[in-house]
Amino acid sequence: MNLKNKITTVATAMLALVSLSACSNKQEQSSSNKIPTKIEKKTTVTFWYSLTGSSKSALEKLTADFEKKNPKIDIKLQSQGGNYSDLQAKLTSSFQSPKNLPTITQAYPGWLYNAAKNKLLVDLKPYITNKEIGWGSYAKTDIQSGLWDGAKINGVQYGVPFNKSVEVLFYNKTILDKYHVKVPTNMEELKSASQTIYQKSKHKISGMGFDALNNYYMLSMKEKGYDFNSKINFSNSDSKKIINYYADGVKAGYFMQAGTQKYMSTPFDNGQVAMFIGSTANEAYIKQGLAKKYEYGVAARPSKMNVQQGTDIYMFNKATASQKSAAFMYLKFLASKSSQLYWAQQTGYMPANTSVLNSDVYKANKDSKIPAILGETAKDLYFLPVTKNAISAYDQVNVNMQTILAQASKKASWNSAVSTGKAKLDAAWKQ
């Protein structure tokens, strides 16, 4: 064989080896990326959460039910304190050493903005759309798109909706009946009803107040066509109309802000205010604290849109393929119809499952007045966008509104507070 033929033969052999190696590597990569659809060996999933009382008990019961159906999966529930700030702090500190993170965690998406940026989270879409381990499609999940979108970060589906809530109108039926006031269905009626109650009570009872001032502002701006982002102008004409709607009412006395009482449920329970808009979670506190001479009612938030609140469950990339599949099976179980019905009935949170939300069984709940109206007020949901510094800006809006309403309560001008508020909000977005 001449030198030319030898070179050709060696080159061909080397090319074959390279092709074989590439093929082998591709097969190994494909195999490693494949989602296991069955759990063959004992697999442990750690779950960080922050729940107390009936919510904690309900989660423990559902987890035990899941483990009974899936004996090879062990879900280790690990409480990170009694409030969300404890959980957020633990997550934030653990991002520096990802190996210390759990398999899954309860969280607000904004907490995980940097975690997503640093590729610490698992994109759950391949699991959701998998026909064996998931639902096969988003449509088949029976969870409305607004809740799914709220669990995305930069457009990627990192979370599964969990303990969600919306805002509703709580009203003192006894007071409204006394002054022949109808339950308001829009913001103009809300203002008019509040003025009537304040006047007829001889200025002893304010008409209403908003629990979350940042939600009030964010939703009102959204209904005027503004998304909550760094382009929002706190001092433009539409923004001022929204600010003045509330501030004018506080100045005149027919609207109230929680102020030192922190939550509107406190003055509501005492009969100092006839209505307030707040999270569905307030019902439990009202049932405990409302003066016996009063009867309360619950109605849809008097607006076109509502805000979706509460946490989702997210998965971390440090987990093995089996742990990821086992964890997703658990998440799918928590989102199922039977689990969501139990969860909603035990905790007062909104069912993420649409069939449950609109079911006669859920609406017939005699222990709560919320289920009967929840479907009506949760049709068009908005959420705090997960963008850089969105949480800081959202918190700043709350501070801005508190400052403005404090000026209004003193019957002083709040023009300078609006200008200062704009500068502070702009700075919050840019920090």
N, C-alpha and C positions, 0 to 999 in steps of 0.2 A: 504494500500500500504506500503510495507516494505521500509526501509531506502535506500536500494540499488536501488529499482525501482524509488523512489523519486529523487535520485541523477541523475539517467539516464534521467528521464523526464526533470529535470531542465537543464541539460547539453545540451539535444537535443534542448530545447527551446532557450537557449542562442546561440547555434550554428546557429540556424535559424535566430535569430536577427542579428548576426554578418554578416551572408551571405547576408541578406536583405539589411543591411546597406552598405556593400561593393558593392553590385549590384547597390544600389541607388547612391552611390558616383561615381561609374564608369559611370553610365548614365549621371549624372550631369557634370562630366568631359568631356565626349564625346560630350554632348550638348554644353558646353562652348567652345570646340575646333572646333565645326562645323562652316564652313564659311558661313555667311549669303549671299544668292545670290540675295536677293531683299532688297531694302531700303524702309521700310514702313513709317518711320518717318523722319522729317526734320533733316538732319545730316550735320554738318559742318566739313570741312577738311581744315586745315591750311597748306599752302605751302610756305616755305622759298626759295627764289631764288635770283640770282644776274645777271640781264640782263638789258641792256639799248637799246635805239633806236628802230630799226626795230624788234629786237628779243623780246623786252618787249612788243611791240605793237602786235606782232604775238601771243605771249602767252596769252595776254589779250583777243584777238579775239577768239582763240581756247577755252579758258576757258568759255567765254560767250556762245559759241555754245554748249559746253557740258552741261552747266547748263540749257539751254533751252530744251535740250533733257531729262534732269534728274532734274526736278523741285524740288525734295526733297533733292537734294545735293547742298550745298553751298560751293564753293571753295574760300577760303580767300587767295588771293595772297599777300604775305608780302615780299617786297623788303628789302634785308639786305645790301644795299649799291651798289655802281656802279662797284665794282670789286670783284673778287673771294676771295681776302684776307679778306675782310670785312665779307663775309659769313662764311668763315672758322673760323675766330676769334669768331663770334657769336655762332657757333656750339660748338666749343671747350669750351667756357665759360659755355654753357648750359649743357654740359655733367655732370657737378657737381650737377646740379639740374634737373634731367630728366623730371620732371613735366613741366618744362618751354620749352621743345622741341616742335616742330611743329608735325603735323601728318606725313608730308612728306617733303623732302628737296632735292634740287639740290646739288650735291657734287661729288668730285672726290673720288673714293673708298679709296685711301690712307688716306684721312682725317678721315675716319671712322674705321680705324683698331682697335683702342682701344674701340670704341663704340660696335663693333661686339664682341670683346673679353669679354666685360662686359654685353653682351646679351641685348643691347638696341635696336637692329634692328630686323625687321621681316623677316623671311625666306619667300621669295615670290614664291618659287617653287610650294607649294600647291595651290596657287592662279593661277599661270600660267597653271598648268596642270588640273585645275578644268574645267570640260566641260561646266558648266553653266555660271560661272562668268569670267572664263579665256578662253584660246584658246583650252585647252584639251591636248596639247603637245607643246614642243618647236618647232617641225617641222612646226606646223600650225601657229606659230607667224609670219613667213616670215621675221624674223630678223636673220641675220647670226650668227653662233655660236661664232665667234670671238668677236662680240659685247656683247653677253650674258656673255661670259667668263670674259670679261673686267669689268663686273659689279658684279663679285663675290669676296668675301673676305674669305680666307681660304676654298675655294671650295664651299661656300654656296651662293646661289643666293639672294643677298640682294637688288640688284638694277635692274632697267629697263633702257636700253639705252635711252638717250635723245639727247642733243645737241652735236653731234659727228662731228669730222673732221679728215682728214688725211693730209699728206704732198703731195705736187705736185711740179713740176718744172715750175717756172715762167721764161719766156725768152723774151728778147727784140727782136721781130721779125725783126725790122728795122736793128738792128746791125748784127744779124745772116745772114740776106739776103745780107747785104753790103759786108760781108767777106766770103760769100758762105759756111757757116757752117750749117750742118744739126743738127736738134734737137737730142741731145744724148739720147740713150735708155738704156745705162748701165754706170757703173762708169768709165770704161776705156775710153769710148767715151766722157764722161763728162770732164775728164782730158784733152784729146786730143783737144776737142773743145775749152776749156778754154785757152790752150796754143796758139792755132791758133789765137784766138781773141786778146789775149794780144800782140802777136808778130805783127799781121797785123795792130793793132791800134797804133803801135809804143809805146807800154807800157802805153797808156793813159786809156785803159779800161781793168779791170780785167775780167776774164772769169765768175767766179761764187763764191758763198758762201753759207753756211748753216745757217739758222736762229737759229735753236735749236741745239747747240753743243752736248748736252746730247742725243738727239734723234739720231744725226749722229753716235755717238759712240755706243749707245745701239743697234741700228738696224744693224750696221756693224758687231758688235760682234755676234749678233744673227745669221746672215747669215754665220758666221764661226762656228756656232754650240754652242755658249755660251749663256745661259740664263742670264738675269741680276739679279744676286743674290750675296750673301756674298762670294761665291767661285770664283768670277771673279777676274782675276789677271791683274791689270792695266799695269804691266811691262813685261808680257810674250811676246813671239815673235809675235803672232797674234795681240795682242793689239798694239804693237809698229808699226806694218805695217799699222794699221788703223789710228793711231795718225800721222805717218809720211806722209801718203797719203795727208792729209790736210795741215800739217805743212810745208812739202816740197813745196807745191803749194803757200802757203802764203809767204814763204821765197823767192821764185822765182818771185812772183808777179802776177801769173795767177789765184790764188785763193785769196779771201778776207774774212776777218771776220768783223762783224758789228762794234765791238769795241765801241767807244763812241757814235756811231750813233744808237746803241742798236738793231735796226731791219734792216734787209737787204733790206726791201722795200724802205728805204730812199736813199741809194746809187743807187739802181735800178731805182728809179723814176728820178734820176738826170743823168742817163746814165753813171755812174761810173763803174757799173758792168753789164754784159750782161745777167746773169742768177742767180737765187737763188732757193734754196729748202726751202719751208716753208709751214705753214698751209694754207688750202684753204681760211681761213678767211682773208688772205692778199689781196685778189682780190679787196675788197672794197676800201682799202687804195691805191692800185695801180690805180684804176679807177679815184680816186680823185686827186692823186698827180703826175702821170706820165706826163713828159714834152710832149707838144702837137706834137712835131716832131717825137715822137716814137709811135710804135704800139706794144702791148704786146701779148704774146701767152701763153697757159697753156698746159703742157704735163704731162704724167704719171711720177711719181717719178722713176728715172732710177735705180731701184733696184728690187730684187726679192720680198722683203717684204716691207710693209709700217707700219707706226705706227698709231694706233687709239688714238685719243685725245678727250678731251671734257668730260663733266660731265654726270652722270646718275641721276636717282631719287630714293631715298631710303625712307623707311617707318620705323617709330619708334614704339616700343612695347607698349608705354604708351597709344596709341590709343585704343578706344573701338572696339569691333568686327564689329559694324556697320561702324565706321569710317574707319577701315581697308578695308572693302569691298568697301565702297564708294570711297576711295582713289585709290584702285586698278582699279575700273571701269574707273576712270579718267585717270590713267596711260595707260590703254589699249586703251582708246580713243586717247590719244596723240600719241600712236604708230601705229594707224590705217593708212591705205593707204591714205585716203583723208587728214588727219591731217598732215601726213609726207610730202605729196606733197606741201601743203600750207606752212608748216614750212620751207622746203628747199628753196622754191621759194622766200619767204619773207626774209630769214635770211642768206642764203648762206651756212648753215650747211649741212652736208651730210645726206641724208635720211637714217634712221636706217632700214626702210622697203626695203627689197631687190627688190621687184616688182617695187617700185617707182624708186629706183636707176637705174634700167635697162629699165625703161619705155621710150617710144618715147616722151611722153608728157614732162617728166622731161628733157630729153636730148635736146629737141627742145627749151629750154629756151634761148631767144635772148639777155637777159640782163647779161648773165654770160657765160664764156667760160669753166667753170669747169664741169658742168653736162655731157658734151659730152665725157669726158675722165675719169670721176670719177669711173665708174664701172670697168674699166680696171685696175686701180691702187689700188682698195680696195678689191682685191680678197684674199690676204693673209696678215692678219693683226696681229701685235704684240702689246702688251701694257705693260706699267710699272707694274710688278707684285706687288700685294698687300701683302707685307711681312713686318716684323718689320724693321724699319729704311730704307725702300726702297726709300722713298722720300728724306731723308737726303743724301743718297748715290747718288741718281740721281742728286740732286743739286750740290753735290761735284764734280761729273764728269764735270758739266758745268764750275765750277771754275777751275778745272784742265786744261780743254781744253783752256779756256781763257788765263791762265798763259802760257801755252805751245805756243799758237799762238802769244802771245805778244812777246815771245822770238824769234820766227821764223820771225816775222816782222822786228825785229832788226838785223836779220841775225846772231843771237847768237845761241849757242847750247842749246837744250832743254832737254838734257839727265838727268840733275839733277832735272828738273821740273817733269819728268816722275817718277823718284824715289820718290820724295817728294809727288807727286800726289798719288802714290800707297799707301804710308803710311797714307795719309789723307783719302783716300777712304776706306781702311781697318778699320780705326778708326770710320768712319761714320757708317759703318755696325755694329760695336760693341758697340756704345754708349748706 
